[in-house]
Amino acid sequence: MSASPTICVWSEPPPQETGSADPTLLATGSTVHLAYNAHNPDFPGWSSGASPDHPGFKEKVAVIRFYMVRVHRFGYPNSEALAGHPLYECGLQMYAFQTVEPSPWVADLCRQNQVHPRHTPALWADLTHWIVTFEDDMLEVVGKSAVIVGVYDATTPAGVLRKASAS
């Protein structure tokens, strides 16, 4: 019997702007780019009296690049249905960047791949299962590595994603 999955905090990504993260994906081959509205740590608060040109009012967009992606899924469940996700009872959180250890999804993929004539279980053992939960969507990725590409002053994740994915 395999160990129960544990949801772990993935602390590297910049925090998202809850409620308006507007996650945007670009998937090409075995690479997935995620762009989202990031929380501006300098935000003074709407009723702070700060001038409109205060740097805390600038919108920020973060970009994460996942490499050697075997599979990803994006969309359901949203925040209202997160409790129905199979990993919810393991500690899956809303508005969070998380990993799953050990991942039942990776284990299922490895079992599926046993029909491959050159199946090697070790190739599946070093994959990571990431979960990013947003207000209206969730992203799950199984892949080899992920890097924070950067945080940009911008107004839309889609615009930043076009530029970041070209680099």
C-alpha positions, 0 to 999 in steps of 0.5 A, a space after each residue: 500500500 502506498 503512502 497517503 499524499 501530503 500537500 506541501 507549500 510551494 513557497 517560491 512563486 510570488 503570491 497571487 492577487 486573490 479574487 482577480 488573479 486572471 491566470 493565463 496559460 501557454 502550453 507548447 510541447 513539454 513546456 507550460 507557462 503560467 502568468 497571473 496577477 501577483 500581489 503588489 507588496 507595496 500596495 498601501 490600501 485603497 483608503 490609505 490616502 496615497 497618491 495615484 502614482 504610488 508604486 503600490 498601485 502598479 499592477 504586477 504579473 508573475 510568470 512561472 515556466 514548467 519544464 519537461 511537462 508530462 501532463 497538465 490540466 486547467 480549469 475546474 474546480 473553482 473555489 466553491 467546488 474545491 472541497 470535491 477535489 480528491 486531494 482536498 482531504 489531504 490539505 489542498 488549500 485555496 489561493 495557494 501554490 502547492 506540491 503533492 508528495 507522493 502524487 497519486 496522479 504520477 503513480 497512475 501515469 507510471 502504471 499507465 505507461 507500463 505498456 510502453 516497451 521501454 517503460 522505466 519507473 525511475 523516469 516517473 519517480 523524479 517528477 513533481 505534481 504541482 497544484 495552483 488554486 485560484 478563485 475561478 480555476 485550478 492548474 495541475 502540472 506533472 513535470 520535471 522542474 519549474 522556475 519563476 521567470 519574473 514579476 513584471 509591471 503590467 496590466 494583463 497576464 496575457 500580454 506579459 505571457 507573450 513576451 516572457 514565453 519568447 525569451 
